[in-house]
Amino acid sequence: MELREQKPDDLPGIERLMEAAFGAGRSERTVWRLRPGPPVPGLCLVAEEAGELVGSLRFWQVRIFDRPHLLLGPLAVRPDLRGKGYGKALVRQGLGIASQGIWGLCVISGEPDYYPRFDFQPVPPGQLIWPGFLEPERLQIRELKAGALAGMPAGPAAILPDPGPPFSLKDSVR
């Protein structure tokens, strides 16, 4: 397995992975309202096996308490290869790279049994909200910078799309 940064030529393969993993209605889910613009440059990864695209992970920048943070996902692995470690490798590498950037926190709407292995924890009820329907047990958060959770007000706070261009790993101010 090779993990690498996503290239523009990968987009058709990523779309096929997304279709296979999530179906045609995936962009109608509430979480897609937080992804109106492009994903964060340098944080979009793909997994290849024998030259074939088998997994994809992207991050979007969001705003919480008017600060930039990250939204992990979607994570997509070819359905017949689930459980083989592709998703785990993508998430570990992606979070490792993300922790080198300016973002303090990463949130996800994901499987409650999957993401705690990456140090995600459930968001306390009512602390964070976002536009549209949310299954509260799926909303999880993780520190990318030590102490970032301790610095968050009690809430409620909205997770909002970040309308500006996303920071890159090299940015310190926009």
Helices and strands as residue ranges (DSSP letters): E 2-5, G 8-10, H 11-22, G 24-28, G 30-34, E 45-49, E 52-64, E 67-77, G 79-81, H 86-98, E 105-109, G 115-118, E 121-122, E 128-129, G 136-138, E 139-143, E 157-161
